[in-house]
Amino acid sequence: MWVIVADHNIVSGKESQAEQYFQDNTRVMKDAKGFISRQVLKTVQDGNLHILTVTAWEHREDRDGYRSSPAAQGVGGGSDGLFSERPTSGWY
């Protein structure tokens, strides 16, 4: 099993749009090969929303396959302008 933890800093004023993006992304992801689970955690730091995702996959290749799939690409465009910086992430 592979778990990826990613921290997303949300642009001020884009909070509702970001929350909808993560709901849509998680809904589509649930049908992907090798998907196990996802937690979407929210916190406010220095007045800005941060969304931390913890996503488990059977194999790293499953996650890579999902990221390049048409289903993921359809949701991915919805993230344009939501993040104040590139999300940081790590595999465990």
The 8 nearest C-alpha neighbors of each residue, nearest first, counted from 0:
[[1, 57, 58, 56, 2, 55, 59, 91],
 [2, 0, 56, 55, 58, 59, 91, 57],
 [1, 3, 55, 91, 54, 90, 56, 4],
 [2, 4, 90, 54, 89, 53, 91, 5],
 [3, 5, 53, 88, 89, 52, 54, 2],
 [6, 4, 88, 52, 87, 51, 86, 3],
 [5, 7, 51, 87, 86, 50, 88, 8],
 [6, 8, 86, 50, 49, 51, 9, 82],
 [9, 7, 49, 82, 83, 48, 84, 6],
 [8, 10, 82, 48, 81, 83, 49, 7],
 [11, 9, 83, 82, 81, 13, 12, 8],
 [12, 10, 13, 9, 47, 14, 48, 83],
 [11, 13, 14, 10, 15, 9, 16, 81],
 [14, 12, 16, 11, 10, 15, 17, 81],
 [13, 15, 17, 16, 12, 18, 9, 11],
 [16, 14, 18, 17, 13, 19, 12, 20],
 [15, 17, 19, 13, 14, 18, 20, 81],
 [18, 16, 20, 14, 19, 15, 13, 81],
 [17, 19, 15, 21, 20, 16, 14, 22],
 [20, 18, 22, 16, 17, 21, 23, 15],
 [19, 21, 17, 23, 18, 22, 24, 16],
 [22, 20, 24, 18, 23, 19, 25, 17],
 [21, 23, 19, 25, 20, 24, 26, 18],
 [24, 22, 26, 20, 21, 25, 19, 27],
 [23, 25, 21, 27, 26, 22, 74, 20],
 [24, 26, 28, 22, 27, 23, 21, 29],
 [25, 27, 23, 24, 29, 28, 22, 30],
 [28, 26, 24, 25, 29, 30, 23, 70],
 [27, 29, 25, 31, 30, 26, 24, 34],
 [28, 30, 27, 26, 31, 34, 25, 36],
 [31, 29, 28, 27, 32, 34, 26, 33],
 [32, 30, 28, 29, 34, 65, 33, 27],
 [33, 31, 34, 61, 30, 65, 62, 64],
 [32, 34, 57, 61, 56, 31, 35, 58],
 [33, 35, 56, 31, 32, 29, 36, 57],
 [36, 34, 56, 55, 33, 57, 37, 54],
 [37, 35, 55, 54, 34, 38, 56, 29],
 [38, 36, 54, 53, 55, 39, 52, 25],
 [37, 39, 53, 52, 40, 54, 36, 51],
 [40, 38, 52, 51, 37, 53, 41, 50],
 [39, 41, 51, 50, 52, 38, 42, 53],
 [42, 40, 50, 49, 51, 39, 48, 43],
 [41, 43, 49, 48, 44, 50, 40, 51],
 [42, 44, 48, 47, 46, 49, 45, 41],
 [45, 43, 46, 47, 42, 48, 49, 8],
 [44, 46, 47, 43, 48, 49, 42, 8],
 [45, 47, 44, 43, 48, 11, 42, 49],
 [48, 46, 43, 44, 45, 11, 49, 9],
 [47, 49, 43, 9, 42, 8, 44, 50],
 [50, 48, 8, 42, 7, 9, 41, 43],
 [51, 49, 41, 7, 40, 6, 52, 42],
 [50, 52, 6, 40, 5, 39, 7, 41],
 [53, 51, 39, 5, 38, 4, 40, 54],
 [54, 52, 4, 38, 37, 3, 39, 5],
 [53, 55, 37, 3, 2, 36, 52, 38],
 [56, 54, 2, 36, 35, 1, 37, 34],
 [57, 55, 34, 1, 35, 33, 58, 0],
 [56, 58, 0, 33, 1, 34, 35, 55],
 [59, 57, 61, 60, 56, 0, 1, 33],
 [58, 60, 62, 61, 1, 63, 56, 57],
 [59, 61, 63, 58, 62, 64, 65, 57],
 [62, 60, 64, 58, 59, 33, 63, 32],
 [61, 63, 65, 59, 64, 60, 66, 56],
 [64, 62, 60, 66, 65, 61, 59, 67],
 [65, 63, 61, 62, 67, 66, 60, 68],
 [64, 66, 62, 68, 63, 67, 61, 31],
 [67, 65, 63, 64, 68, 71, 62, 72],
 [66, 68, 64, 65, 63, 69, 71, 72],
 [69, 67, 65, 70, 71, 66, 64, 72],
 [68, 70, 72, 71, 73, 67, 65, 66],
 [71, 69, 73, 68, 72, 74, 27, 65],
 [72, 70, 74, 73, 68, 69, 66, 75],
 [71, 73, 75, 69, 74, 70, 68, 76],
 [74, 72, 70, 71, 75, 69, 76, 77],
 [73, 75, 71, 72, 77, 76, 24, 70],
 [76, 74, 72, 77, 78, 73, 71, 24],
 [77, 75, 78, 74, 79, 73, 72, 71],
 [76, 78, 75, 74, 79, 20, 73, 81],
 [77, 79, 76, 81, 75, 80, 20, 17],
 [80, 78, 77, 81, 76, 82, 75, 17],
 [79, 81, 82, 78, 10, 83, 13, 77],
 [82, 80, 78, 10, 79, 9, 13, 17],
 [83, 81, 9, 84, 10, 8, 80, 7],
 [82, 84, 10, 8, 9, 81, 85, 80],
 [85, 83, 82, 86, 8, 7, 9, 10],
 [84, 86, 87, 82, 83, 7, 8, 6],
 [87, 85, 7, 6, 84, 5, 88, 8],
 [88, 86, 6, 5, 85, 7, 89, 4],
 [89, 87, 5, 4, 6, 86, 3, 90],
 [88, 90, 4, 3, 91, 5, 87, 2],
 [91, 89, 3, 2, 4, 1, 88, 59],
 [90, 2, 1, 3, 89, 4, 0, 55]]
